Amino acid sequence: MWFYLSCAIVCIISANGYKSSTPFIKNLVRGGDHFEGPHWADNENALYWTDITGQKIYRLDAETGNVTIREIVYGPVSLVVTVKDYPKLILVSSRSELYLLSWDSEQGDSALRLLTAVDLGKPDNRINDGKVDKRGRLWFGTMGKEDESGVEKEQGTLYMLTKENYINPAEKVMPVSISNGIAWTSDDLFMFYIDSVLRNIQVFDYDLDTGSIRNRRTLFDFQINNVTGVPDGMTIDTDGNLWVACYDGGKVIKIDSRAGKLLEQHKMPASKVTSVTWGGHNFATLFVTTSKRSLNSMQLAQEPEAGSLFAIENTGSRGYPSNQFIFSNADLY
């Protein structure tokens, strides 16, 4: 059974303006500040996600509805993925470092085992979003100093980390301003990537064997397509369509990854939509994280569900299992 606090019908409007289906949305967990990074662990039947500014990692047991929380005092937490062959062992970011952590450990921050650190010499940078490819390599990116005026541009990098190069992860794209959503086609011929400041979705030719990317170009531009907000987290479905969270846009959009065409817009009850992932039975549930960070009192009154984890059912689409990070002898590291 799902743990949820409210439920409502959501109309999905196609790019042509008509209602294409009537899925419904559930509010699963309230009370976050800046929820991000959902990752479905199919072998555990559980969802992990983070609260960046709250410095917490969450785990929802889909069978019982139980939600457990780990607080990371050390710094902002934005990325969490599971480690293959080691249930409840996660790879998590804090500030500009990556750590291994056993979920069931009772040692708090002292249970964190440092794997690597990046962006040395840039103490205000932090890791933001990340995703694992089919070979178990973690692609993750960083961003620059963030304050009320915005983010310092072109201070970050997109990295690729493997069990062989974890001390010095490979630099793949630089400079980057706000590294965000990543997705691959099912045949692994293309990789999609978001640098939020650019307000577009980019695509690379991808070589799964080598992990190389080339021929960078724009697939979809928010301004040209009159889409409000900025692109944030992203996932892909079994039909090859991209699902993109629109931060400050109050919606999730569905894009044809071949034609770069806007197909649907899924309105959410929160303006700051941060990320999306597929999970649940047959991977037919779209989990959506949102934020209430920087909303004033009037905006909070208008968006009482901001800062929640949602699930959208009956979209007519489904996704793939989340890839897991591969690291030999991770339990002994």
C-alpha positions as CSV (number, residue, x, y, z in Angstrom):
1,M,0.0,0.0,0.0
2,W,1.2,3.5,-0.7
3,F,1.7,6.1,2.0
4,Y,0.0,9.3,1.0
5,L,-1.7,12.3,2.4
6,S,-3.9,13.5,-0.4
7,C,-5.1,12.4,-3.8
8,A,-6.5,14.4,-6.8
9,I,-7.2,13.9,-10.4
10,V,-4.7,15.6,-12.7
11,C,-5.5,16.6,-16.2
12,I,-2.7,16.1,-18.7
13,I,-2.9,18.6,-21.5
14,S,-1.3,17.7,-24.8
15,A,0.7,20.2,-26.9
16,N,-2.4,20.8,-28.9
17,G,-4.4,21.8,-25.9
18,Y,-6.8,18.8,-25.4
19,K,-7.0,16.4,-22.5
20,S,-5.3,13.2,-23.6
21,S,-5.9,11.1,-20.4
22,T,-7.0,11.4,-16.8
23,P,-4.2,10.1,-14.6
24,F,-4.2,11.0,-10.9
25,I,-1.7,12.3,-8.5
26,K,-1.0,11.2,-4.9
27,N,0.9,13.2,-2.3
28,L,3.1,10.5,-0.7
29,V,5.3,12.5,1.7
30,R,5.0,16.2,2.8
31,G,7.3,18.4,4.8
32,G,10.4,18.7,2.7
33,D,12.3,21.8,1.9
34,H,14.0,20.9,-1.4
35,F,13.2,17.3,-2.3
36,E,15.4,16.0,-5.2
37,G,17.1,13.0,-6.8
38,P,14.5,10.1,-6.6
39,H,15.9,6.7,-7.3
40,W,13.8,3.5,-7.4
41,A,15.5,0.4,-6.0
42,D,13.5,-2.4,-7.6
43,N,15.3,-5.2,-5.6
44,E,14.1,-3.5,-2.4
45,N,10.7,-2.3,-3.6
46,A,11.7,1.1,-2.3
47,L,12.3,4.7,-3.3
48,Y,15.2,6.8,-2.2
49,W,15.4,10.6,-2.5
50,T,17.1,13.5,-0.9
51,D,16.3,16.9,0.7
52,I,19.2,19.1,-0.4
53,T,18.9,22.0,2.0
54,G,17.4,19.8,4.7
55,Q,20.5,17.6,4.4
56,K,18.5,14.4,4.6
57,I,18.0,11.1,2.7
58,Y,14.6,9.5,2.6
59,R,13.6,5.9,1.9
60,L,10.0,4.9,1.2
61,D,9.2,1.2,1.6
62,A,6.5,0.7,-1.0
63,E,5.1,-2.5,0.6
64,T,4.5,-1.1,4.1
65,G,4.4,2.7,3.3
66,N,7.0,3.2,6.0
67,V,9.3,6.3,5.5
68,T,12.7,6.3,7.2
69,I,15.2,9.2,7.2
70,R,18.9,9.7,7.5
71,E,20.3,13.1,8.4
72,I,23.7,14.1,7.0
73,V,25.0,16.9,9.2
74,Y,28.1,17.4,7.0
75,G,26.5,19.3,4.2
76,P,23.9,19.5,1.4
77,V,22.8,16.1,0.1
78,S,21.6,15.9,-3.6
79,L,22.3,12.5,-5.1
80,V,21.5,9.0,-4.0
81,V,21.8,5.7,-5.9
82,T,21.9,2.1,-4.8
83,V,24.9,-0.2,-5.2
84,K,24.4,-3.4,-7.2
85,D,24.5,-6.6,-5.2
86,Y,24.5,-4.8,-1.9
87,P,20.9,-4.2,-0.7
88,K,20.5,-1.0,1.3
89,L,24.0,0.2,0.5
90,I,23.8,3.5,-1.2
91,L,26.1,6.0,-2.9
92,V,25.3,9.5,-1.7
93,S,26.7,13.0,-2.3
94,S,27.4,15.6,0.4
95,R,28.9,18.9,-0.7
96,S,31.4,18.0,-3.4
97,E,32.1,14.5,-2.2
98,L,30.7,11.0,-2.8
99,Y,30.3,8.5,0.0
100,L,29.2,4.9,0.5
101,L,26.6,4.5,3.3
102,S,24.8,1.5,4.7
103,W,21.2,2.5,5.3
104,D,20.9,0.3,8.4
105,S,24.0,1.7,10.1
106,E,23.3,3.5,13.4
107,Q,26.5,5.5,13.4
108,G,25.2,8.7,11.7
109,D,27.7,10.7,9.7
110,S,30.6,8.6,11.0
111,A,29.2,5.7,8.9
112,L,30.0,7.7,5.7
113,R,32.9,6.1,3.7
114,L,34.5,8.7,1.4
115,L,34.8,7.4,-2.2
116,T,35.9,10.5,-4.0
117,A,36.0,14.4,-4.0
118,V,35.7,16.6,-7.0
119,D,36.0,20.3,-7.9
120,L,39.0,20.7,-5.6
121,G,39.9,24.4,-5.2
122,K,36.3,25.4,-5.6
123,P,35.0,25.2,-2.0
124,D,31.6,26.7,-2.8
125,N,30.8,24.1,-5.5
126,R,28.6,21.1,-4.7
127,I,27.5,18.0,-6.5
128,N,24.0,18.2,-7.9
129,D,22.3,15.5,-10.1
130,G,23.5,12.1,-11.3
131,K,22.5,8.9,-12.9
132,V,24.0,5.4,-13.5
133,D,24.3,3.9,-17.0
134,K,23.8,0.3,-17.9
135,R,27.5,-0.5,-17.3
136,G,27.2,0.7,-13.7
137,R,29.1,3.9,-14.2
138,L,27.9,7.0,-12.3
139,W,27.5,10.2,-14.4
140,F,27.2,13.2,-12.0
141,G,27.6,16.9,-12.2
142,T,28.5,19.9,-10.1
143,M,27.4,23.5,-9.8
144,G,28.9,26.7,-8.6
145,K,28.2,28.9,-5.6
146,E,24.5,29.6,-5.0
147,D,23.0,32.6,-3.2
148,E,19.9,34.8,-3.5
149,S,21.1,36.3,-6.7
150,G,21.4,32.9,-8.4
151,V,24.2,30.5,-9.3
152,E,27.7,31.5,-10.3
153,K,27.8,30.3,-13.9
154,E,30.2,27.9,-15.6
155,Q,31.9,26.7,-12.5
156,G,30.8,23.1,-12.7
157,T,31.7,19.9,-14.5
158,L,29.9,16.7,-15.6
159,Y,31.9,13.7,-14.5
160,M,31.8,9.9,-15.1
161,L,32.9,7.7,-12.2
162,T,33.7,4.0,-12.4
163,K,35.1,1.3,-10.1
164,E,38.4,1.9,-11.8
165,N,38.7,5.7,-11.9
166,Y,36.9,6.6,-8.6
167,I,39.9,8.5,-7.2
168,N,40.0,10.8,-10.3
169,P,36.6,10.7,-12.1
170,A,36.7,11.5,-15.8
171,E,35.7,15.0,-16.8
172,K,33.1,14.8,-19.6
173,V,31.5,18.2,-20.0
174,M,32.9,21.5,-18.9
175,P,32.1,24.2,-18.1
176,V,28.7,23.6,-16.7
177,S,26.5,26.0,-14.7
178,I,23.8,23.7,-13.0
179,S,24.4,20.1,-14.0
180,N,21.0,18.3,-13.9
181,G,18.9,15.6,-15.7
182,I,20.5,12.6,-17.5
183,A,18.9,9.8,-19.6
184,W,19.8,7.3,-22.2
185,T,17.8,5.7,-25.0
186,S,17.1,1.9,-24.6
187,D,19.7,1.1,-27.3
188,D,22.3,3.3,-25.6
189,L,23.1,5.2,-28.8
190,F,22.1,8.6,-27.3
191,M,22.5,10.3,-24.0
192,F,20.4,13.3,-23.0
193,Y,21.7,16.0,-20.6
194,I,20.5,19.2,-19.0
195,D,22.5,22.2,-17.9
196,S,19.5,24.1,-16.4
197,V,20.8,27.6,-17.0
198,L,20.8,27.0,-20.8
199,R,17.0,26.2,-20.6
200,N,17.3,23.3,-23.1
201,I,17.8,19.6,-23.4
202,Q,20.9,18.5,-25.2
203,V,21.7,15.2,-26.8
204,F,25.0,13.4,-27.4
205,D,25.9,10.3,-29.5
206,Y,26.8,7.7,-26.8
207,D,29.2,4.8,-26.8
208,L,28.2,2.4,-24.1
209,D,31.4,0.3,-24.3
210,T,33.8,3.3,-23.8
211,G,31.5,5.7,-22.0
212,S,32.4,8.4,-24.6
213,I,30.1,11.2,-25.8
214,R,30.3,13.3,-28.9
215,N,28.4,15.5,-31.3
216,R,26.6,17.7,-28.7
217,R,23.5,19.4,-30.0
218,T,20.2,20.8,-28.7
219,L,17.1,18.6,-28.9
220,F,14.5,20.8,-27.2
221,D,14.6,24.5,-26.3
222,F,12.3,25.8,-23.6
223,Q,12.1,29.4,-24.9
224,I,11.4,28.4,-28.5
225,N,8.6,26.0,-27.4
226,N,7.2,28.6,-24.9
227,V,7.7,26.3,-21.9
228,T,7.9,28.1,-18.6
229,G,10.5,27.4,-15.9
230,V,13.9,25.7,-16.3
231,P,14.6,22.0,-17.0
232,D,15.7,20.1,-13.9
233,G,15.6,16.3,-13.4
234,M,14.7,13.9,-16.3
235,T,13.8,10.3,-17.1
236,I,12.8,8.3,-20.2
237,D,10.0,5.9,-20.8
238,T,9.8,2.7,-22.8
239,D,8.4,4.6,-25.8
240,G,11.5,6.7,-25.9
241,N,9.9,9.8,-24.6
242,L,11.6,12.1,-22.1
243,W,9.8,13.3,-18.9
244,V,11.3,16.5,-17.6
245,A,10.7,18.4,-14.4
246,C,10.1,22.1,-14.9
247,Y,11.5,24.1,-11.9
248,D,9.5,27.3,-11.5
249,G,7.2,26.0,-14.2
250,G,4.9,23.9,-12.0
251,K,4.7,20.9,-14.4
252,V,6.3,17.8,-15.9
253,I,6.6,17.8,-19.6
254,K,6.8,14.8,-22.0
255,I,9.0,15.2,-25.1
256,D,9.5,13.0,-28.1
257,S,13.2,12.3,-27.9
258,R,13.5,11.6,-31.6
259,A,11.7,14.7,-33.0
260,G,12.2,17.0,-30.1
261,K,8.5,17.6,-30.0
262,L,6.4,18.6,-26.9
263,L,3.8,15.9,-26.4
264,E,2.2,16.6,-23.0
265,Q,2.3,18.9,-20.0
266,H,1.5,17.5,-16.6
267,K,0.5,20.3,-14.2
268,M,1.6,19.8,-10.6
269,P,0.4,21.4,-7.3
270,A,3.8,23.0,-6.8
271,S,5.7,25.5,-8.9
272,K,9.2,24.2,-8.1
273,V,9.2,20.7,-9.6
274,T,12.7,19.2,-9.2
275,S,12.9,15.7,-10.6
276,V,11.2,12.5,-11.8
277,T,11.7,8.8,-12.0
278,W,9.8,5.6,-12.8
279,G,9.1,2.9,-10.2
280,G,6.4,0.9,-8.6
281,H,4.6,-2.1,-10.1
282,N,5.7,-2.5,-13.8
283,F,7.5,0.8,-13.4
284,A,4.2,2.6,-14.2
285,T,4.4,5.1,-11.4
286,L,6.1,8.4,-12.1
287,F,7.6,9.7,-8.8
288,V,7.9,13.5,-8.7
289,T,9.9,15.6,-6.2
290,T,9.2,19.2,-5.5
291,S,10.6,22.1,-3.5
292,K,9.4,25.0,-1.4
293,R,12.7,26.7,-1.1
294,S,12.6,30.5,-1.4
295,L,8.8,30.7,-1.5
296,N,7.4,33.6,0.5
297,S,4.5,33.3,2.9
298,M,1.9,34.3,0.3
299,Q,3.3,31.7,-2.2
300,L,3.4,29.0,0.5
301,A,-0.3,29.7,1.2
302,Q,-1.0,29.2,-2.5
303,E,1.1,26.1,-2.7
304,P,0.5,24.2,0.6
305,E,1.8,21.0,-1.0
306,A,5.2,22.4,-2.2
307,G,8.1,20.4,-0.8
308,S,6.3,17.1,-1.3
309,L,7.0,13.8,-3.0
310,F,4.2,12.9,-5.4
311,A,3.3,9.9,-7.5
312,I,1.4,10.1,-10.8
313,E,-0.5,7.0,-11.8
314,N,-2.3,6.0,-15.1
315,T,-0.1,8.1,-17.4
316,G,-0.3,5.4,-20.0
317,S,3.5,5.2,-19.9
318,R,6.1,3.3,-18.0
319,G,9.8,3.3,-17.5
320,Y,12.8,1.1,-17.0
321,P,14.5,-0.2,-13.8
322,S,17.0,2.3,-12.4
323,N,20.5,1.3,-13.1
324,Q,22.7,0.6,-10.0
325,F,26.2,1.7,-9.3
326,I,28.8,-1.2,-9.7
327,F,31.7,-1.2,-7.2
328,S,33.5,-4.5,-6.4
329,N,33.7,-5.3,-2.7
330,A,31.8,-2.2,-1.8
331,D,30.8,-3.7,1.5
332,L,34.5,-4.0,2.5
333,Y,35.6,-0.6,1.2
